[in-house]
Amino acid sequence: MLKKYSALSLMLPCLLLGEVKLAEINVIEQMQRDTNIMEIDLVENELHQSNSVFDVFKKESYVAVAGGGSSNAKRVYLRGIESTNLNISLDGARQGTNIFQHRGNELGLNPDLLKAVEVNTASDASQSSALGGSIVMTTKDAQDFATSGKTTGGIVKIGHHTNTESNRASLTAYSVIDDHYGIVASASGTNNNNYTDGNDNKMLGTAYEDRDYLLKFSLLDLNNHDFRLSFNQNSNDGDMQWGKTGSDKGIVTDPSLLENIVSTTTNYSLQHNYSTGKLLNLETNINLTNILVDRKDSNLEYENDKVGIKVQNHLYLDTSDTKNKISVGFQIEDEETTGVYSCSSKDGGSDCNINTYAPTASNNKALFIQNKTTIGNLNIHYGLRFDDYEFETGFGKATDSTYSPNVGLDYKINDSSKIYANYGKSSRMTGSIPFTWMTNVKKDTSYSSDLKAEKSTNYELGYNHTQGDLFTNNDVFRLDANIFKREFKDLIFSSAVDGYSGEGGRTLDDIYNNDYKFYSKGFELKGSYFMNDYFGSLSYTQIDTNVIDELTTGAAKEPLALRRVGSYDNKQFVLNMGREVMSGLSADYTLTAVAGIDNADQVIRGGYTTHDMSMMYKSSDTSAWTYYAAVNNITDKYYAPSSTLVANDGTYRRDMGRDFRFNIKYEF
C-alpha cells in the first residue's frame, strides 16, 4: 500500500517550488508559476484521519491553525497572513467571510471529498482579492472514484475519536457512463463533544455537529468539452458564545452565555472548459456562495451572498526561440449582506436610539492578462489586473479602481537546480470588518474621508534542488529554500461611537483607511528524502510580523489585527516520516516544534513540541476494507499555538490533548 503512497509523496513535498500533481489528479495547466504552488497530500491526510481542512493544514510548517477552541473561531494563517486576506475557493466558489468575532465554517468541509488543495503565495492576475495569496480547493468527480475498471460503486466510512467522544460517518455513491458522464453524491456527519486539553480541562463551547453534502455532475473529454455542475453544503451546529470573552478569545466559564449557533455554507458552481487547440482554451466559471448564520436561541439570522463569473482564454503562441502562454479574461463579483440587529446586553448593548440598520453591498469588475514566456532555461511570468470597485454601507457608496502588476522569473541552472524571484501587487475593497458589524451604523453619518481599496505587495526569492540516485539507484532528495515579504497598506478599519472598533455589537460611526502598514516577512527551508517504501521530510518556517498591540494604541480593546490581518511572530519546525512496515501496513510519524515568543509588543508565550502517529492497514490492493488508527498529541501536551487569541485577563484556550482516532472504510 505504501508503494502508491510513497509515489504520491515523491511528487508532493515541494515547499514553494515546483507545481506538483498527485498521480490520480489531472489538472489542466494554466498560467501558474512553477515556483509558488504548494499542493497538499490528501492521501496522507486520510491516513491522519483529518476532520476538516483545518486538520489538513496542521502538518504544514508555513501554515498556523489557531484562533480559539470552538470550531467557528478557528483561523488559518498562511505565512503569517490571516485567512480573511486570502482568496479561498471551492470549485471556483468563494469561501468564508468575517461574521462577528469569528469566521464561520469556511474550511469545515469533509476533506475526503477533495481532489486537490493548492496553496498559491505569488501574485496572480486571475485571482481577485488575494492580498495574501490563495487556497484553491477542488472536489472529486465521479471519474476520480471509478478506478480499476469499476464504473459504479460506493464508499462507507465510520470512525470514532476518543478525546471528544466523537463519531463520524460518511456514505458516497458514484456512477460513470461511457467514461464521459459521471455523478457522485455524498453525505457525511461528525458529532463532537467538548474537547479536553492536555491538563484534563473540558473546554466549554467547543462541541458541535457537522454535516457535509456533495452532489456533482461531470461531463469530461467529450468533443473537446469538460463540464461540471456541483452543489456542496457544510453545516456547523453547536452551543457556542456569540461575543465577548469566550467567543474566540479567552475561556468560556459561564454556560449560560452559550447559545445555539448554526453556520451553513452552500456553494453552487458551474464550470465549463472548451479546447480546440493552441488558440482557444476557454474556461468559464459561474458560482454562488451563500453563508447563513442562525442564532436559534435569539431568533436572529445573518446572511451573506457572493455571486461571481470568471471567463478566461489560454493561448499558446510559440516561435523558434520562445514559448508563450497567454491568459486573458474578465471577472465580475457581487456581494450582499443582510441581517437583523439586537440591542440586548448579550450582544454589546448598542444604543438603538442613535443607530440604524443598513445592509451592505459590493461589486468588483476586473480585466486581467497573465503571461508566461520561456526562452531556453528561463521562464518569465508577467501579468496585469485592473479592478473597478464599488462598496456601499450605511455611510454611503465608495468607489475606487486599481492596477495590480506582477512579474516573476525562474531559471533552470542545471537538470537539478532552479532559482526564482517573484514580485506582485493585489487589491481588495470589501475590507475585513465583520459584516454583522457593518450593518449597525450611527444614523445620519457618512465616511470621514474617501475610502480607498486595500493593497498588498509581495516579494519572493527562492532556490530548489532535486537530486536522484543520491545514495541508491532509486532514491530522491529535494531541497527547497526561499525568503519572502508581504506588505499591506490602506487597510479598511472601523470605529465605534464609544472609541472602540465595533466589537461586541457596538454602533459604528466610521469606516476608514487606517495608516497602519502591516508586514509579514521570513524564510522557509525544507528537505525531503524518498527511497522505495520510506519517506522523510524536515521543514522550518520563520515569520516576523509587526502586529500592533491595540490595548496600548487605543484603537480597540481587542486584537483586531491578529484576528483579521496577521499573526504574531512564529518559528515552526515539522518532521514527517513514514514507511511500509509490512505488506499492507503503513505507518507515519509527525513531530511539530514551535518556538516560544518573547516579544512585549505582541505576546509572551512558551514554545511546545507535539508528536502524532498514524497507521493504515489494507490486506491487499483488491480488498474492500481499509483500517485506520492514529494518536494525536501522544504526550498529552498542554499548549496553545502562538496565534491563539488572549483575553484581557490573560486567559486563552489550550488545544486538544491526547486523541486516539479509529476509522474503517468499506468500498463496494
C-alpha positions as CSV (number, residue, x, y, z in Angstrom):
1,M,0.0,0.0,0.0
2,L,2.8,2.5,0.9
3,K,4.3,2.0,-2.6
4,K,1.5,4.0,-4.0
5,Y,1.6,6.3,-1.0
6,S,5.3,7.0,-1.4
7,A,4.9,7.5,-5.1
8,L,2.4,10.2,-4.4
9,S,4.6,11.7,-1.7
10,L,7.6,11.7,-4.1
11,M,5.9,14.3,-6.2
12,L,4.4,16.2,-3.3
13,P,6.8,17.8,-0.9
14,C,7.9,20.9,-2.6
15,L,7.7,23.8,-0.2
16,L,7.0,26.7,-2.5
17,L,8.6,25.4,-5.6
18,G,7.6,23.1,-8.4
19,E,4.0,22.7,-9.4
20,V,3.0,19.2,-8.3
21,K,0.2,16.9,-9.3
22,L,-1.0,13.8,-7.4
23,A,-1.0,10.7,-9.5
24,E,-4.8,10.4,-9.7
25,I,-5.3,14.1,-10.4
26,N,-5.2,15.6,-13.8
27,V,-5.2,19.4,-13.5
28,I,-5.2,21.4,-16.8
29,E,-2.0,23.5,-17.0
30,Q,-2.8,27.2,-16.7
31,M,-0.7,30.3,-16.0
32,Q,0.5,29.2,-12.7
33,R,4.2,29.6,-11.9
34,D,6.3,26.5,-11.4
35,T,7.7,28.0,-8.2
36,N,4.9,29.1,-5.9
37,I,2.4,26.2,-5.6
38,M,2.1,24.0,-2.5
39,E,-0.2,21.1,-3.1
40,I,-1.5,19.3,0.0
41,D,-1.1,15.5,0.1
42,L,-4.7,14.4,0.6
43,V,-3.7,10.7,0.6
44,E,-1.5,11.3,3.6
45,N,-4.3,13.3,5.3
46,E,-6.7,10.4,5.0
47,L,-4.1,8.4,6.9
48,H,-4.1,11.1,9.6
49,Q,-7.9,11.0,9.7
50,S,-8.5,14.7,9.3
51,N,-11.8,16.0,10.4
52,S,-11.7,19.2,8.3
53,V,-9.4,21.2,6.1
54,F,-8.2,22.9,9.3
55,D,-6.7,19.5,10.3
56,V,-5.2,19.1,6.8
57,F,-3.1,22.3,7.2
58,K,-1.7,21.3,10.7
59,K,1.1,19.3,9.1
60,E,2.5,22.2,7.1
61,S,5.2,24.5,8.7
62,Y,4.2,27.5,6.6
63,V,0.6,27.4,8.0
64,A,-0.6,28.1,11.5
65,V,-4.1,27.0,12.7
66,A,-5.3,28.9,15.7
67,G,-7.8,31.4,16.9
68,G,-9.7,29.6,19.7
69,G,-11.0,26.2,20.5
70,S,-14.6,26.4,19.1
71,S,-14.9,25.3,15.5
72,N,-16.4,28.6,14.3
73,A,-13.5,30.6,15.8
74,K,-10.6,28.7,14.1
75,R,-8.4,30.6,11.8
76,V,-5.7,29.8,9.2
77,Y,-2.6,31.9,8.9
78,L,-0.6,31.4,5.7
79,R,2.9,32.8,6.1
80,G,1.6,35.0,8.9
81,I,-1.4,36.3,6.9
82,E,-4.9,35.6,8.3
83,S,-7.4,33.8,6.1
84,T,-9.6,36.9,5.7
85,N,-6.9,38.2,3.3
86,L,-6.7,35.0,1.1
87,N,-8.8,34.1,-1.9
88,I,-10.2,30.8,-0.7
89,S,-12.4,28.9,-3.2
90,L,-14.1,25.6,-3.6
91,D,-14.7,24.6,-7.2
92,G,-14.4,28.3,-8.1
93,A,-16.9,29.5,-5.4
94,R,-15.5,31.9,-2.9
95,Q,-15.4,30.7,0.7
96,G,-15.5,32.4,4.1
97,T,-16.3,35.8,5.5
98,N,-15.9,37.6,8.8
99,I,-19.3,37.2,10.5
100,F,-18.9,38.5,14.1
101,Q,-16.0,37.6,16.3
102,H,-15.5,34.5,14.1
103,R,-15.2,33.3,10.5
104,G,-17.9,30.7,10.4
105,N,-17.1,27.4,8.8
106,E,-15.0,28.4,5.8
107,L,-12.8,25.3,5.9
108,G,-15.1,22.9,7.7
109,L,-15.9,20.6,4.8
110,N,-15.0,16.9,4.7
111,P,-11.5,16.6,3.3
112,D,-12.3,13.1,1.9
113,L,-14.3,14.8,-0.8
114,L,-11.4,16.9,-2.1
115,K,-9.4,16.0,-5.1
116,A,-6.8,18.8,-4.7
117,V,-5.8,21.6,-2.4
118,E,-3.4,24.2,-3.9
119,V,-1.8,27.0,-1.9
120,N,-0.6,29.8,-4.0
121,T,1.6,32.6,-2.5
122,A,2.7,34.5,-5.5
123,S,0.5,37.3,-7.1
124,D,-1.7,36.0,-9.9
125,A,-3.7,38.5,-12.1
126,S,-6.5,36.0,-12.4
127,Q,-7.2,35.9,-8.6
128,S,-9.4,38.5,-7.0
129,S,-8.9,40.0,-3.5
130,A,-5.8,37.7,-2.9
131,L,-3.9,40.1,-0.7
132,G,-2.1,37.3,1.0
133,G,-2.4,34.6,-1.7
134,S,-5.0,31.9,-2.5
135,I,-6.2,28.5,-1.4
136,V,-7.9,26.6,-4.3
137,M,-9.9,23.5,-3.4
138,T,-11.3,21.1,-5.9
139,T,-13.8,18.4,-5.2
140,K,-13.6,14.9,-6.7
141,D,-15.5,13.9,-9.9
142,A,-17.2,10.6,-10.2
143,Q,-14.4,9.6,-12.5
144,D,-11.9,10.1,-9.6
145,F,-13.8,7.4,-7.6
146,A,-14.1,5.0,-10.6
147,T,-10.8,3.1,-10.7
148,S,-9.6,-0.3,-11.9
149,G,-12.4,-0.6,-14.5
150,K,-15.2,0.0,-11.9
151,T,-18.0,2.3,-13.2
152,T,-20.5,2.2,-10.3
153,G,-19.8,1.9,-6.6
154,G,-19.8,3.4,-3.2
155,I,-17.7,4.0,0.0
156,V,-18.9,3.8,3.6
157,K,-16.6,5.2,6.3
158,I,-17.2,5.2,10.0
159,G,-14.9,6.4,12.8
160,H,-14.5,7.4,16.5
161,H,-12.3,9.9,18.2
162,T,-11.7,9.4,21.9
163,N,-10.8,12.9,23.2
164,T,-14.1,14.4,22.0
165,E,-16.0,11.1,22.2
166,S,-17.0,11.9,18.6
167,N,-18.5,9.7,16.0
168,R,-18.1,10.1,12.2
169,A,-19.9,8.5,9.3
170,S,-20.0,9.1,5.6
171,L,-21.6,7.5,2.5
172,T,-20.5,8.2,-1.0
173,A,-22.0,6.7,-4.2
174,Y,-20.9,7.3,-7.8
175,S,-21.5,6.2,-11.3
176,V,-19.7,6.7,-14.6
177,I,-21.2,6.1,-18.1
178,D,-19.1,5.7,-21.2
179,D,-16.1,7.3,-19.3
180,H,-17.6,10.8,-20.1
181,Y,-20.7,11.2,-17.9
182,G,-20.4,10.9,-14.1
183,I,-22.4,11.7,-11.0
184,V,-21.3,11.5,-7.4
185,A,-23.4,12.0,-4.2
186,S,-22.0,12.1,-0.7
187,A,-23.3,12.7,2.8
188,S,-21.2,12.8,5.9
189,G,-21.5,13.8,9.5
190,T,-19.5,14.3,12.7
191,N,-20.8,14.7,16.2
192,N,-18.2,16.2,18.6
193,N,-18.4,16.7,22.3
194,N,-16.4,19.4,24.1
195,Y,-12.7,18.5,23.9
196,T,-10.2,18.1,26.8
197,D,-6.9,19.9,26.8
198,G,-3.6,18.5,28.0
199,N,-4.4,19.4,31.6
200,D,-7.6,17.5,31.6
201,N,-9.8,20.6,31.4
202,K,-13.0,20.4,29.5
203,M,-13.4,23.3,27.0
204,L,-16.9,24.6,27.1
205,G,-18.4,25.8,23.8
206,T,-16.3,23.5,21.6
207,A,-18.8,20.8,21.0
208,Y,-20.5,20.8,17.6
209,E,-22.3,18.7,14.9
210,D,-21.1,19.0,11.4
211,R,-22.9,17.9,8.2
212,D,-21.5,17.8,4.7
213,Y,-23.3,17.2,1.4
214,L,-21.9,17.0,-2.2
215,L,-23.8,16.4,-5.4
216,K,-21.7,16.7,-8.6
217,F,-22.4,16.0,-12.3
218,S,-19.4,15.8,-14.6
219,L,-19.1,15.5,-18.4
220,L,-15.5,15.1,-19.3
221,D,-13.5,14.9,-22.5
222,L,-16.5,14.9,-24.9
223,N,-15.9,16.7,-28.2
224,N,-13.3,19.0,-26.5
225,H,-15.7,19.9,-23.7
226,D,-15.4,19.5,-19.9
227,F,-18.5,20.4,-17.9
228,R,-19.0,20.3,-14.2
229,L,-22.1,21.2,-12.1
230,S,-21.7,20.9,-8.3
231,F,-23.6,21.5,-5.1
232,N,-21.9,21.5,-1.8
233,Q,-23.2,22.3,1.7
234,N,-21.5,22.3,5.0
235,S,-23.4,23.0,8.2
236,N,-21.9,23.5,11.7
237,D,-24.2,23.4,14.7
238,G,-23.1,23.9,18.3
239,D,-23.7,25.7,21.6
240,M,-21.2,28.5,21.4
241,Q,-20.6,32.0,22.7
242,W,-21.5,34.7,20.2
243,G,-19.4,37.6,21.5
244,K,-17.2,38.9,24.3
245,T,-14.6,36.9,26.2
246,G,-15.1,33.2,25.5
247,S,-16.3,33.6,21.9
248,D,-12.9,33.4,20.0
249,K,-10.6,34.6,22.8
250,G,-10.3,33.6,26.4
251,I,-12.1,30.7,28.1
252,V,-15.9,30.1,28.5
253,T,-16.6,29.9,32.2
254,D,-20.3,30.6,32.3
255,P,-22.5,28.0,30.4
256,S,-25.5,30.5,30.5
257,L,-23.6,32.6,27.9
258,L,-23.7,29.8,25.4
259,E,-26.3,29.8,22.6
260,N,-27.2,27.5,19.7
261,I,-25.5,28.9,16.6
262,V,-25.8,27.2,13.2
263,S,-23.5,28.3,10.4
264,T,-24.3,26.9,6.9
265,T,-22.2,27.5,3.8
266,T,-23.8,26.5,0.5
267,N,-22.0,26.5,-2.8
268,Y,-23.3,26.2,-6.4
269,S,-20.7,26.0,-9.2
270,L,-20.8,25.6,-12.9
271,Q,-17.5,25.1,-14.7
272,H,-17.0,24.7,-18.4
273,N,-13.8,24.1,-20.3
274,Y,-13.6,24.1,-24.1
275,S,-10.4,23.5,-26.0
276,T,-9.8,23.3,-29.8
277,G,-6.0,23.8,-29.9
278,K,-3.4,26.4,-29.1
279,L,-5.6,29.5,-29.7
280,L,-8.8,28.5,-28.0
281,N,-8.8,27.1,-24.5
282,L,-11.8,28.7,-22.9
283,E,-12.7,28.4,-19.2
284,T,-15.9,29.7,-17.7
285,N,-16.9,29.6,-14.0
286,I,-20.2,30.8,-12.6
287,N,-20.7,30.4,-8.9
288,L,-22.8,31.3,-5.9
289,T,-21.9,31.1,-2.2
290,N,-24.5,31.6,0.5
291,I,-23.4,31.9,4.1
292,L,-26.3,31.8,6.6
293,V,-25.8,32.2,10.4
294,D,-28.8,31.3,12.5
295,R,-28.7,32.2,16.2
296,K,-31.5,29.8,17.1
297,D,-32.0,30.9,20.8
298,S,-32.1,34.6,19.9
299,N,-34.2,34.2,16.7
300,L,-31.6,36.2,14.8
301,E,-30.3,35.5,11.3
302,Y,-27.4,36.9,9.2
303,E,-26.8,36.2,5.6
304,N,-24.0,36.8,3.1
305,D,-24.3,36.1,-0.7
306,K,-21.4,36.1,-3.2
307,V,-22.1,35.7,-6.9
308,G,-19.3,35.5,-9.4
309,I,-18.5,34.8,-13.0
310,K,-15.0,34.4,-14.5
311,V,-14.2,33.8,-18.1
312,Q,-10.6,33.4,-19.4
313,N,-8.9,32.0,-22.5
314,H,-5.5,30.5,-22.7
315,L,-3.4,30.9,-25.9
316,Y,-0.2,29.1,-26.7
317,L,2.0,31.1,-29.2
318,D,5.4,29.6,-29.9
319,T,8.2,30.8,-32.1
320,S,11.5,29.1,-33.0
321,D,13.2,30.7,-29.9
322,T,10.4,31.2,-27.4
323,K,7.3,29.6,-26.0
324,N,4.4,31.8,-24.9
325,K,1.3,31.1,-22.7
326,I,-1.1,33.9,-22.5
327,S,-4.2,34.0,-20.4
328,V,-6.8,36.9,-20.8
329,G,-10.1,37.2,-19.1
330,F,-12.6,39.1,-17.1
331,Q,-14.3,38.7,-13.7
332,I,-17.4,40.1,-12.1
333,E,-18.2,39.6,-8.4
334,D,-21.2,40.8,-6.4
335,E,-21.6,40.5,-2.6
336,E,-24.5,41.4,-0.4
337,T,-25.1,41.0,3.4
338,T,-28.3,41.2,5.3
339,G,-29.4,40.6,8.9
340,V,-31.1,41.9,11.9
341,Y,-29.7,43.6,15.0
342,S,-30.2,43.1,18.7
343,C,-29.8,45.8,21.4
344,S,-29.5,43.2,24.2
345,S,-26.7,43.4,26.6
346,K,-25.6,39.9,25.4
347,D,-24.7,41.5,22.1
348,G,-22.9,44.6,23.4
349,G,-25.9,46.7,24.4
350,S,-25.7,49.1,21.5
351,D,-27.8,52.3,21.9
352,C,-30.7,51.8,19.4
353,N,-31.7,55.5,19.8
354,I,-28.7,56.5,17.7
355,N,-28.1,53.6,15.4
356,T,-29.8,52.3,12.3
357,Y,-29.7,49.0,10.4
358,A,-28.2,49.2,6.9
359,P,-27.4,46.2,4.6
360,T,-24.0,46.3,2.7
361,A,-23.1,45.5,-0.9
362,S,-20.0,45.4,-3.0
363,N,-19.2,45.0,-6.7
364,N,-15.9,44.2,-8.4
365,K,-15.4,44.2,-12.2
366,A,-12.0,43.2,-13.4
367,L,-9.9,42.6,-16.6
368,F,-6.7,40.6,-16.4
369,I,-3.9,39.2,-18.5
370,Q,-1.3,36.7,-17.3
371,N,1.6,35.6,-19.5
372,K,4.5,33.1,-19.3
373,T,7.4,33.3,-21.8
374,T,10.0,30.6,-22.0
375,I,13.4,31.3,-23.5
376,G,15.7,28.3,-23.1
377,N,16.1,27.7,-19.4
378,L,14.4,31.0,-18.4
379,N,10.7,31.4,-17.6
380,I,9.4,34.9,-17.4
381,H,6.0,35.4,-15.7
382,Y,4.2,38.7,-16.0
383,G,0.6,40.0,-15.7
384,L,-1.6,42.9,-15.0
385,R,-5.1,43.1,-13.4
386,F,-7.4,46.1,-13.5
387,D,-10.1,46.2,-10.8
388,D,-13.1,48.6,-10.6
389,Y,-14.7,48.6,-7.1
390,E,-18.0,49.8,-5.6
391,F,-18.6,49.4,-1.8
392,E,-21.8,50.5,-0.2
393,T,-22.6,50.7,3.5
394,G,-24.9,52.8,5.8
395,F,-22.3,55.6,5.4
396,G,-22.7,55.8,1.6
397,K,-21.2,54.4,-1.6
398,A,-17.4,54.4,-2.0
399,T,-15.6,53.7,-5.4
400,D,-12.0,53.1,-6.4
401,S,-10.0,51.4,-9.1
402,T,-6.6,49.8,-9.1
403,Y,-3.9,48.3,-11.4
404,S,-2.1,45.3,-10.0
405,P,1.0,44.2,-11.9
406,N,3.1,41.1,-11.2
407,V,6.4,39.8,-12.6
408,G,8.4,36.7,-11.9
409,L,11.5,34.8,-13.1
410,D,12.6,31.3,-12.7
411,Y,15.9,30.0,-14.2
412,K,17.0,26.4,-14.5
413,I,20.6,26.3,-13.6
414,N,21.0,22.6,-14.5
415,D,18.9,19.5,-14.5
416,S,18.8,19.5,-10.7
417,S,18.6,23.2,-9.6
418,K,16.4,26.2,-10.2
419,I,16.3,29.7,-8.8
420,Y,13.3,32.1,-8.9
421,A,12.0,35.5,-7.9
422,N,8.5,36.9,-7.8
423,Y,7.1,40.4,-7.3
424,G,3.4,41.4,-7.4
425,K,0.6,43.6,-6.2
426,S,-3.0,42.8,-5.2
427,S,-6.0,44.8,-4.0
428,R,-9.4,44.5,-2.4
429,M,-12.2,46.9,-1.5
430,T,-14.5,44.9,0.9
431,G,-12.2,45.0,3.9
432,S,-12.0,42.7,6.8
433,I,-14.7,44.2,9.1
434,P,-17.3,41.5,10.1
435,F,-20.5,42.1,8.1
436,T,-22.7,42.0,11.2
437,W,-20.7,45.0,12.5
438,M,-21.1,47.0,9.2
439,T,-24.9,46.7,9.2
440,N,-25.1,48.6,12.6
441,V,-24.2,52.3,12.0
442,K,-24.8,55.6,13.5
443,K,-27.7,57.5,12.0
444,D,-27.1,60.3,9.5
445,T,-23.4,59.7,9.3
446,S,-21.0,59.4,6.3
447,Y,-17.4,58.4,5.7
448,S,-14.9,60.8,7.3
449,S,-12.8,60.6,4.1
450,D,-12.8,59.0,0.7
451,L,-12.4,55.2,1.1
452,K,-9.6,53.6,-0.9
453,A,-9.0,49.9,-1.9
454,E,-6.7,47.9,0.3
455,K,-3.4,46.9,-1.3
456,S,-0.6,44.4,-0.8
457,T,2.8,43.9,-2.3
458,N,4.6,40.6,-2.4
459,Y,8.3,39.7,-2.7
460,E,9.8,36.2,-3.0
461,L,13.2,34.8,-3.8
462,G,14.0,31.1,-3.7
463,Y,16.0,28.1,-4.7
464,N,15.1,24.5,-5.5
465,H,17.4,21.4,-5.9
466,T,16.2,17.9,-6.8
467,Q,18.8,15.0,-6.9
468,G,18.0,11.5,-7.9
469,D,20.2,8.4,-7.1
470,L,21.8,10.2,-4.3
471,F,22.7,7.2,-2.1
472,T,21.0,4.4,-4.0
473,N,19.7,3.8,-7.5
474,N,16.1,4.7,-6.7
475,D,16.1,7.4,-4.1
476,V,15.3,11.1,-4.5
477,F,16.4,14.1,-2.4
478,R,14.8,17.5,-2.6
479,L,15.9,20.8,-1.0
480,D,13.7,24.0,-1.1
481,A,14.6,27.4,0.3
482,N,13.0,30.8,0.0
483,I,12.7,34.2,1.6
484,F,9.6,36.4,1.4
485,K,8.0,39.6,2.4
486,R,4.4,40.8,2.1
487,E,3.2,44.3,2.9
488,F,-0.3,45.7,3.4
489,K,-1.5,49.3,3.3
490,D,-4.7,51.3,3.3
491,L,-6.4,48.6,5.4
492,I,-10.1,49.3,6.0
493,F,-10.9,49.5,9.7
494,S,-14.0,50.7,11.6
495,S,-14.5,52.8,14.7
496,A,-17.5,52.9,17.1
497,V,-19.2,55.7,18.9
498,D,-17.5,54.8,22.2
499,G,-14.0,54.8,20.8
500,Y,-13.8,51.1,20.1
501,S,-13.8,49.3,16.7
502,G,-17.3,47.8,16.6
503,E,-16.6,44.6,18.6
504,G,-19.3,43.3,20.8
505,G,-22.0,44.8,18.5
506,R,-21.2,48.5,19.1
507,T,-22.6,51.2,16.8
508,L,-20.1,52.2,14.1
509,D,-19.5,55.9,13.4
510,D,-16.9,55.5,10.6
511,I,-15.3,53.1,8.2
512,Y,-11.9,54.4,7.1
513,N,-8.4,53.5,5.7
514,N,-6.0,53.1,8.7
515,D,-2.4,54.4,8.5
516,Y,-1.3,51.1,9.9
517,K,1.1,49.3,7.5
518,F,1.3,45.6,8.2
519,Y,4.1,43.3,7.0
520,S,5.0,39.6,7.3
521,K,8.4,38.5,6.3
522,G,10.6,35.4,6.8
523,F,12.1,32.4,5.2
524,E,11.4,28.7,4.7
525,L,13.6,25.6,4.4
526,K,12.5,22.1,3.5
527,G,14.5,18.9,2.8
528,S,12.8,15.7,1.7
529,Y,14.1,12.2,1.0
530,F,12.4,9.2,-0.6
531,M,13.6,5.7,-1.1
532,N,11.4,2.7,-2.0
533,D,8.8,2.5,0.7
534,Y,10.3,5.1,3.0
535,F,10.0,8.9,3.0
536,G,11.1,11.7,5.3
537,S,11.0,15.5,5.4
538,L,12.2,18.3,7.6
539,S,10.7,21.8,7.2
540,Y,11.3,25.0,9.1
541,T,9.4,28.3,8.7
542,Q,10.3,31.6,10.4
543,I,7.9,34.5,10.3
544,D,8.3,38.0,11.7
545,T,5.3,40.4,11.7
546,N,4.5,43.9,13.1
547,V,1.1,43.1,14.5
548,I,0.2,46.0,16.8
549,D,-1.0,45.8,20.4
550,E,-4.2,47.7,20.3
551,L,-4.5,47.8,24.0
552,T,-1.8,50.4,24.0
553,T,-2.8,52.3,20.9
554,G,-6.4,52.9,22.0
555,A,-7.7,51.7,18.6
556,A,-9.7,48.8,20.3
557,K,-9.5,46.7,23.3
558,E,-9.3,43.5,21.2
559,P,-6.6,42.1,19.0
560,L,-8.2,43.3,15.8
561,A,-5.1,43.0,13.6
562,L,-4.4,39.5,14.9
563,R,-8.0,38.4,14.2
564,R,-8.3,39.7,10.7
565,V,-4.9,40.8,9.3
566,G,-1.9,38.7,10.6
567,S,-0.4,36.6,13.3
568,Y,2.3,37.1,15.9
569,D,5.9,36.1,15.1
570,N,6.2,32.3,14.6
571,K,9.1,29.8,14.3
572,Q,7.9,26.3,13.4
573,F,9.7,23.1,12.7
574,V,7.9,19.9,11.3
575,L,9.4,16.5,10.9
576,N,7.4,13.9,9.0
577,M,8.4,10.4,8.2
578,G,6.7,7.1,7.2
579,R,7.2,3.7,5.6
580,E,5.5,0.5,4.8
581,V,6.2,-1.6,8.0
582,M,5.0,-4.8,6.4
583,S,2.8,-5.8,3.4
584,G,-0.3,-3.7,3.6
585,L,0.6,-1.9,6.8
586,S,1.8,1.8,6.6
587,A,2.9,4.0,9.4
588,D,3.5,7.7,9.7
589,Y,5.0,9.9,12.4
590,T,5.0,13.7,12.7
591,L,6.8,16.0,15.2
592,T,5.9,19.6,15.4
593,A,8.0,22.1,17.4
594,V,7.1,25.7,17.8
595,A,9.4,28.2,19.5
596,G,8.2,30.5,22.2
597,I,7.5,34.2,21.7
598,D,9.2,36.8,23.9
599,N,8.0,40.0,22.3
600,A,6.5,42.6,24.7
601,D,4.8,44.3,21.7
602,Q,3.0,41.1,20.8
603,V,2.7,38.3,23.4
604,I,4.9,36.3,25.7
605,R,4.2,32.6,25.3
606,G,6.2,29.4,25.7
607,G,7.1,27.1,22.9
608,Y,5.9,23.5,22.6
609,T,6.5,20.2,20.9
610,T,3.8,17.7,19.9
611,H,4.0,14.2,18.4
612,D,1.5,12.4,16.2
613,M,1.4,8.8,14.9
614,S,-0.9,7.2,12.3
615,M,-1.3,3.8,10.7
616,M,-3.3,2.3,7.9
617,Y,-3.8,-1.4,7.0
618,K,-5.2,-2.9,3.8
619,S,-4.6,-6.6,3.3
620,S,-4.4,-6.4,-0.5
621,D,-4.9,-4.0,-3.3
622,T,-8.2,-5.8,-4.1
623,S,-9.5,-5.8,-0.5
624,A,-12.7,-3.7,0.1
625,W,-11.7,-2.9,3.7
626,T,-9.2,-0.3,4.9
627,Y,-8.4,0.2,8.6
628,Y,-7.0,3.4,10.1
629,A,-5.7,4.2,13.6
630,A,-4.0,7.3,14.9
631,V,-3.0,9.1,18.0
632,N,-2.5,12.9,18.0
633,N,-0.6,14.7,20.8
634,I,0.9,11.5,22.1
635,T,2.4,13.1,25.2
636,D,-0.8,14.9,26.1
637,K,0.9,18.3,25.8
638,Y,-0.7,21.3,27.4
639,Y,-0.2,24.0,24.8
640,A,-1.6,26.7,22.5
641,P,-0.4,27.9,19.1
642,S,1.2,31.3,19.1
643,S,-1.7,33.0,17.4
644,T,-4.4,31.7,19.7
645,L,-6.3,34.8,21.0
646,V,-5.7,36.1,24.5
647,A,-8.5,37.7,26.6
648,N,-7.9,40.9,28.5
649,D,-7.4,38.9,31.7
650,G,-4.6,37.0,30.1
651,T,-6.5,33.7,29.7
652,Y,-6.6,31.7,26.5
653,R,-7.7,28.2,25.4
654,R,-5.2,25.4,25.0
655,D,-5.5,23.0,22.2
656,M,-6.7,19.4,22.3
657,G,-4.9,16.9,24.5
658,R,-4.2,13.3,23.5
659,D,-6.7,11.9,21.0
660,F,-7.0,8.4,19.7
661,R,-8.7,8.1,16.3
662,F,-10.1,4.9,14.6
663,N,-11.7,4.7,11.2
664,I,-12.9,1.8,9.0
665,K,-13.6,2.3,5.2
666,Y,-15.5,-0.2,3.1
667,E,-15.6,0.2,-0.7
668,F,-18.2,-1.6,-2.8
